[in-house]
């Protein structure tokens, strides 16, 4: 592909892993910032392309429009049985079916890059993007808080460790290597930046109004990120939990994402209740975090970054089988207002997890943290502008 003159690079193709929605959220936050910074400087607008099996609506809801979505699998990562459990056998089988080094697949992606006039390839941990960029002779960016080789070596599975050996050299193909806190394995070749999070677009007060909740109500957001979760029968356990712990007569509400097909409200008189939201909701996750007094969620990068951005209390559910979990837990305990919730309590789907979620309203708060979105965006734009 012929080189272009410095300062004329305008086309960016992003390869995003479909492992949960956290990587897509992080990519959207960063690319929105790149686009805004370029507009502020009077530079040409970006022609954005996203290659990912993460659905288009998620990127739209994250503020990325306009962009072109190429609905293709770019990565395997680890196959998840639930939001808290991985399936190693299924992961190995998926990697054997989807080999990122496959010549025909690389030829397909190289042709895509040529067809859209790509100038820069961006990758959120999907090795395929770096391989395609290298084959096409294009500069590339890697953004990560963990890499698949690091994850695979922590599983103790020899089959995945062999994949780690194959994938490790791919990391060094990136022309710009960004590591965002909390990073699992610091590398000297990477530029270290703070957490990257989407910015709330509607704000906490407006989101509470849309939910029908008062400004003085206690609000706990319960979410498992991009993986739907079965929260069990709610009315009776919720009534028990609200009755057991209601200081000063304050109404308390749980907003539970991914717990219903359509928005549903369970009201329990003056005590409060629950708002059940579908997996795909009109309410954007950063706005829900900004509206909440506390968040009860699995330990995941995107959720932690958005909580840090807003300074919200965090009741975290660790994923003991996932290597990243220990790093995220240590970072969250150091920087955020946290309380641990045992996975067994959540999986039991009885009143105990509801009580644990409501108890988050009573822990001390901590101030918001400065993020790394703007610094990372400046680094990416540095490759675009030459």
N, C-alpha and C positions, 0 to 999 in steps of 0.2 A: 504494500500500500504506500502510495506516494506521501512524503512528508509535507505538512502544511507550514506556512509561515507562522512565526511566533505571534501570539495574540489573536489568532483566528480560530482557535479550538473551541467548538461549541457543542459537540455531540458527545454525550456520555451514556454508556450502557452499564447498568448495574446488575450483577448476578447476586441473588440473595437466597440464602439457604431457607428452606421451608420448615426448619426445625423450630416449631412454635411460631409465634408472631413477634417475639422480642427483637429478632434480627431485622425484620421488615420495619418495625417501629423505629429502630435505631437508624437504619438507612434513610427512611423518610425524613427523620429529624435533621440529619446531616445534609441531605440534598436540598431540603427546603432552605436551610441556612446558606448553602452555596449559592442557590438561585437568588436569594435576597441580597447577599453581599455583592453579587455581580450587578444586580439592578441598581444598588446604591452607588456603585462606581461607574455606572453608565456603560457597562460592558454588554456584549451581545447575549441574548437570552439563550439558555441551554435547551437543546433538544434532548429530552430524557427518555431513555428506554429502560424498562425493568424486566429482567428475565427471571421469573420465579413462579412456582406453583402456589405461592401465597396469593389469595384471590385479589383481583383488581380493587374491589370495594374497600379493602383494608388500606391500601395506599391512598385511595381517594379520600377516605375518612381522615387520613393522617396529613392531608393538606398538600399532596404532591402534584396535583394537576397543574398544568397539562403534562401528560406523559403517555408513552405507548407501552402497553402491557403485553409481554410475550409469555403466555401461560405454558411454561415448560418446567419440568423437574430439573433442577440444577445441582442437587445435592441429596445425600442420604442422611448423613449424620448418624443419629441413633433413632431407631424405631421405638416409639413410646406406646406401651399398653394403656397407661393412664397418664395424667399430668404428673404423677409422682413415681412411676415405674417404667423402666426401659426393658426392652426385649433384645438381648444380645444375639440370640440365634437368628431372629428375624432381621436384625441389623446386618449380620454377615451375609445372609441370603440376599438382601437388598443391594449390598455393595457388589456382590457378584453379578447381579443383573444390571446394575447401573455403575459401570466402571468409568470414572471421569477421564481415564487415559485412552478410552476407546477411540480409534482413529476416525471412524465414521461419525461419531458424535462430535468430536473436535472439528471435523471438516464442516459439519452443519453449523456449529456456532461461529466458526471463522467466516463462513459465508454470510451469516446474519450480521456480523460486525461490518463486513464489507458493504452489504446491502444498505445499511442505515447510515453509512459514512461515519462510523465511530472514530472518535479521537482519543477517548480515555475510557478504560474499563475499570469499574469499581466493583469490589467483591466484599460482601459481608460473609466471611468464612467459607464460602463455596469454592473449593479448589478449581472447579471447572472454568471459572472466569479467568483465573490467573493463567491456566493452561491455554485457553483460547487466545488471550491477549498475547502471550509469548509466541504462539504459532503465527498470529497475524502481524507480529512486529509492532505492537501497540504498547504505550505505557499503561501501567496498572496501579491500582491502589488496593491494599488489603486493610480492612478494618476488623479488629477482633478484640474480645476480652478472653477468649480461649480459642484454641485451634483443635481440629479433630485429632491430629496426632497426639496432642497432650491428653485429650479425653480418652482416646483408645488405649493409651498406655496405662491408664488408671483402672481399666476394667479387669485386668488380670486374665484376659482372654487372648490366647496366643494368635488366634485368627485375626483379631482386631489389631494386635501389636504389629503384625506383618503389614497391615494396611497403613499403620502409622509410619513404618519405615518407608513405604512408597510415597506417602504424601508429604513427609517432612521437607524434602528439597523444593517442593512447589512453593512453600512460603517465601523462600528467598527470591522468587521471580518478581515480586512486587517492587515497583520503582518507589512507591511511597508506602511505608508500613506504619499504620496507626494502631496503637494499643490504648484502649479506653478503660479507665478504672470502673470497677475493680477488676484488674487484669490478673489472670491466673498464673501466668508464667512470663515474667518480665524478660524482654529481649533487648539487648543493647542496640540492635539495628532499628528499633521501633521508636517513633515519636510518641511519648506518653501524654495523654490528655485525660481530663476529668470525665465523669459520667456524661453520656450523650442521651438526651431525653427530648421527646416531643413537648412543645409548649402548649398549655391549655389555650384553646381558642375562644371559649365562651366564658370561662371563669367559674369559680366555685359558687358565687351567689346566684348567678343566672341558672346554673345547673340545678341547684336546690329548688329554685322556682319551677323549673320544668318538671322536676320529680314530684312537686307538690309538697315539699318539706319546708319547715320553718327554719329561719336562720339560727335559732337557739336549740334546735333538735340535735341530739347526738347522732352522728351518722358514721356507720362502719361499712366500708366497701369490702365485699368478699369476692375474690376473683382467682381463677386458676390460669389466667393468661389466655393463650390462644387455643387451649385444649378444653372442649366442653366437659363439664363435671356434673355428676348426679348428686344433688344435695339432699335427697331423701324427702320424706314428708315433713313439712315445716310447721304447720299451724300449732300442733300441740307442743312440740319441743320449744318453739319460739315463745309461746305463752308462758311456759315454765321458766325460760331464761329471763324474760322481761320481768316476771313477778319476783324472781330471786334477787335481782340486782337493779334497782331503780332509784338511785340517790336523788334527793331534792325534787322528786316529782318530774324530772326532765324526761321528755319523750325520747326514746331511742329507736333508731331505724337501722335495719340492715339493707343495703342495696347489693343484691347478689347477681353478679354477671354470669351469663351462661347457664341459668337455672330454669329457663322457660322458653317455650316456642314464641310466645307473644308477651309483651309487658303485662305484668300482673301485680296488683297490690293486695297484700294481706294486712288489714288494719285490725288492731286489737285495742280499740277505744283510746283512752287517754294515754296508754302506755307506749304506743308506737306500733311498729310492725315491720314488714319487709316489702321491698320492691324487687320483684323478680324480673330480670332482663334477659332477653335471648342472647345467644352466642353472637349474632350480628345485631347490634343495637344502634339506634339513632344517637345514643349518648357515647361520646368519644371518651376513651379510657383516661387520657390526661385530665379532662374536665371532671370526671368522676373522682379521680384522686385529689384534685384541687378542692372539690366540694366536701370531701370526707374529713372527719376528725381522725380517722384511723383506717388502715387497710389491713385486711387479713388475706394473705395470699401465699402461694408457694414461693420459694426462693428462686427468682428469675431475674435476669439482668435488667430487662426493660422496666419491670415493676419497681425494682430498687432505684433505678435512675430517676423515674418519675416521682417517687416518694421523696428522694433526696432533693429534687428540684422544688418540691412544695413544702418540705418540712413536716410531712404527715407522720403520725405514729404508725408503727409497722408490727403486726403480729405475723411472724413468718413461719411457714411450714417447710422444714428442710426436706431435701431429697437425698437420703443417705447413700443411695446407690450411685448417684451422679457425682463425678469427681469435682465439678465446679462448686457444689453446694457448700463445702467447707470454706472455700475462699470467700464466697458471697456472704456466708454467715459471719465470718470474722470481720469483714469490712462493714457490714450492716451494724453489728454490735458496737463498733468503734465510732461510727459516724451518725447513726440514726437512733431515734427513740424506739426501742424494740422490745418484743416479748416473744419467746419461743412457744409454738403450739405443736404438740406432738402429732405426727401424721396419723397415728392410730386413732386419735380423737376425731379428726376430720373424716376419716374413712368409715368410722362407726355411724355417722349421720344421725346421732342422737343429740340430746340437749347440751352435752358437754362442750361441743365446738361452738355452739351459739353463745354459751356462757363465756367461753374463752374470748370470743370475738368482742362481746360487749365489755369485757373487762379492760380492753385496750383503751377505752375512753377515759380511764382513770390514771394512766401512766403519764409521767412528765413529758412535755414536748421538747424538741430540739430545733434550732433554726435551720432554714434551708441552706443547701450547699451550692457553691458556684459550680457550674458544669463545664464540660469541655467541647460543647457543640460548636461554638464560634471559632475556637482555635483549630479544631479539626477541619472546619469548612475553609478557613484561610489556607490551610496546607493543601487541601484538594484543589482549590482555585489556583494555587501557585503552579500546579501542573497544567491547568487549563490555559493560563495566561502566559506561561513561559518565563 
